[in-house]
Amino acid sequence: MSFNELGLSAELLRAVEEQGYTNPTPIQRDAIPHILDGHDILAGAQTGTGKTAGFTLPMLQRLENRPSGQRRVRALILTPTRELAAQVNESVRTYGKYRPVRSMEIYGGVSARPQITKIRRGVDVVIATPGRLLDHVREGHIDLSSVEMFILDEADRMLDMGFIRDIRQIIRHLPERRQNMLFSATFSNEIRTLANNLLDHPAEIQVAQRNTTADRVEQRVYPVDKARKRELLS
């Protein structure tokens, strides 16, 4: 199967081709059609599987198909770290370069003032870490009442980092009718509980054996005395 068979627009296919991709990865092949059809998604996807494009491409397609007169936040992506937020936003910008879509990152550890300025100018897609986003919500800087697509990326890591309470509070500010997507490398009981409360009859996608690392990720172990870890790293 090629990207041309997934029902993506000419603009998105052009952007994909410019990145040198012709065939989708398994997670992209299985997830994109369900997302384009508006289904909720529960996907088991590890690092290195191409999952980011698996949800950014159909998200951009659906934003394209349902234009909004007033520029409001229509898609919200939550990530556990600022590094991942930057990576996802880069994907949105790369694949959405031929579409008039505005996106931005929101995370802590930096001044909130520039983020507030961008929010006020209008944005379609927000990629955020839970804590800083919740700060903006509480201060009234951002309105999430028009969100059509809500994506939890690396949900297992977010739960491990203690974000579950923030996530639940953010969900309370979202409209009741929306499309939800949850991506996780592992499926603990807590992830299953979150999925059951968040997703509505989701399409469940598992492209690899549960709780395993992606085939394209190489892992190595270097046994070293604790006192020499820094020396080894150097």
TAKABEL-V708675 format. One record per helix or strand. SS is the DSSP state (2 for helix, 1 for strand). FROM is the first residue (numbers start at 1). LEN is the number of residues. Records with the same first field share a line. If there is no record, write none. Layout:
# TAKABEL-V708675
SS=FROM-LEN + FROM-LEN
This chain:
# TAKABEL-V708675
2=3-3 + 10-9 + 26-11 + 51-15 + 82-14 + 113-9 + 130-9 + 155-6 + 164-8 + 189-10 + 226-8
1=41-4 + 75-5 + 103-4 + 125-5 + 149-4 + 179-6 + 203-4
